[in-house]
Amino acid sequence: MAVRTVVLDVGGVLALVEPMDFDKRWEAEFGWPSGTIGTVLADVWEAGAVGRVTEAEVHQAMSDRLGLTPAQADAVMADMWRQYLGVANTELIGYVRTLRPAYRTAILSNSFVGARDREHRRYGFGDLVDELIYSHEVGMNKPDPRLWELTCRRMSVAPHEMVFVDNVLELVESARAFGIHGVLFESTTQAIRDIGAQLR
């Protein structure tokens, strides 16, 4: 059966992002050794990606473990979100808009608690696609095979009826191993071409 669904990642695909190095700036600001934030908060970042903590708990952990004031914790997190959200890939977003109603569309993102609201405010993703699947809401990350299964179920398709676009080769290969048509995002022009080739 032909492809009926196109599913895309956010960071590095629908949103163009910088490397996540906000922590380096703040480590320099506070005079901490490089890697301090990542090491001290490693379990918090991991928990936030699969929804095991709230945003308030993330901020509290920053204050408790790093000795930051609430205002300082807010500033660090604001910087994190600035980098996390990036800027719109307007060409690809415009292309995705043209796919409906002929194809159902979805976002599948390894995310962080708080991402849905922020991304919708900035990019209107809730209006762009039929389904939003965030790791922090479903409790699992790509490339967990259960997430491919959940996505197929949400979209009411078999794996071979889906195209999945991501900028991380490991995740694209995992999707392919599950039977999904995987497209590795390397540039917008290339991705649109490769998606189109799967839809013909």
Secondary structure by P-SEA (a helix, b strand, c coil): ccccbbbbbcccccbbbcccaaaaaaaaaaccccaaaaaaaaaaaaaaaaccccaaaaaaaaaaaccccaaaaaaaaaaaaaaaacccaaaaaaaaaaccccbbbbbbcccccaaaaaaaacccccccccbbbbccccccccccaaaaaaaaaaaccccccbbbbbccaaaaaaaaaacccccccccaaaaaaaaaaaac
